[in-house]
Amino acid sequence: MISFIDYINKVSDTGDEFPLLTLDEFFDGNDDEYSIAPNQADDGRPGLAEIYDRFKNLENTEGVEWVRVFLHDDTEVNEEDEEITLYGDSIIVCSLLSAEEIAGLIDCEWLQSGGVSEFNPGEYINTYPDIPEGYKCFEVMWD
């Protein structure tokens, strides 16, 4: 999970209050099962480790440029104690694949996700990874 200092530096570098995080920055070492899709956490949603694995596999799929976590505005930054508590809103996929293909690869039903839809990151954040020609961004969302 991203360290407090790295998070503060990323906020400073991007100018975004809640910058996109890589899968590793959000999931690696994160054991808070309520940090993403909290409403489904007690209703059979796969655990964070399984979600992380599923999206890491997607990230390594041909036609996928990058996968990032879009943070929820409930993310807490405690500067006094130098702690952050991350809350993910959705997962953004930059890809040549269609929404339907992405939904099939990640199995939205298994994830208890609300589905996959096209997403324009520029409407919500200042800085995000490059989007190559022909690629689109898609949002995997929960309620």
N, C-alpha and C positions, 0 to 999 in steps of 0.2 A: 504494500500500500504506500502511496506517496507520503513522504515525510512532510512535516509542518513547513520546514524551510523550503523544500522543493515546491510545495504548493504555493507558498507566498511568492516565491520567485516566478512561478508560472503565471500567477495573477498579475504580477508586475510586468512581466514580459508581454502578456497578451492584452492587458487592459480589460479583461473579462473578470467580473466578480466570481463567476463560476465557470472556469475554462473546461473544455473537453479534456478528459483523461484517457490515457491508454488503458487497455484491459489490465495490464500489470499494475499500473498506478492505482487502479480502483480495487481490483480483486485480490492481488497477491498479498497474503497476510491479513486480509479482511475476514473477520469471523463474525461480524454483525449480520445475522440472517435478515434483519429488518432494514438493511441499508439499500436494498432495491426490491421493488415489488412487495412491500411489507404487508399489504392486504392479502396476498396469496401465501405468505410464509408459513402460516399455520394450516393452510388448506391443501397441502399436498404439492405445492410448488417445489421443484428440485432445489437442493441446497446451493449455496453460493459456489462451492467448488465445482459442482456439475454445470452450473450456468457458465462459469469461467471457462471450463473445458470446452463446452459447446461453442462458445464464441471464439475461443482460440483456434479451434478447428475451422470455423468459418473464415477467420482472418487469414488462414493459410490456404484457402480455396482459390483456384484460378479464377480471375475476374473480380477478386475483391482486393481493393487497394489498401484500405484501412478500416479499423473498427474502433470506435471510441465510446466512452460513457458520457452522456449528457447529464450533468448534475442537477438535482432538485434544489430549489431555493431554501430548503430546510437544512442544507449543509451548514454545519456550525464551525466557525473559526474562533477559537479562544486564544487570542494573542497573549494574554497574561500568562497562561499556562503552556503556551506553545503547543496546542492540541487542535486537531481537526477531527470532526465527525462527518464522514462522507455519506450522502444520500443520493443515490442514482435515480434519475427520472426515467431515462430510456437509454437505449443503446443505438448509436448511429453507425450505419454501414455504408461505406463508399464503394460502389460496385458497378460492374457492367451487367450483373444479374438483374432479373426483374424482382419485384416485391414478392411474387408468388414463389419464385425459385428460392429466395432467401427464407421465406416462411417455411418452405419444405425442408430446407437444410437444417434449420434450427429447431423445427417442430414446435410451432407456436402453441399447439394444444398441450404438449408436454410441459412447456415453459409456463403455461397458464397466462400467456401473453394476449394482449388485445389485438395483436396482429402487426403487420408491417405496412407502412405507408411512406410515400415520398416525402422528403424533408429538405428544407432549404436552410442550412446552418447559418448563412449570412443574415437571416432575419433575427437570429437569437444571440449570436456570439460574434465577436470581432475577428478572432484568429482561430483558424482551424487548418488541418493539413490540406495540402493541395488536392484539388479534384481534377484529375486528368480529363482530357477531352473525351467525351462520350460516356463518362461515368456519371452516375447520379448518387445522391445520398438518400438513404432510407432510414426510417426510425422504427425500431422495435419497441413497442410500448406496452405498458401495463395500465390498469385503470387509473 
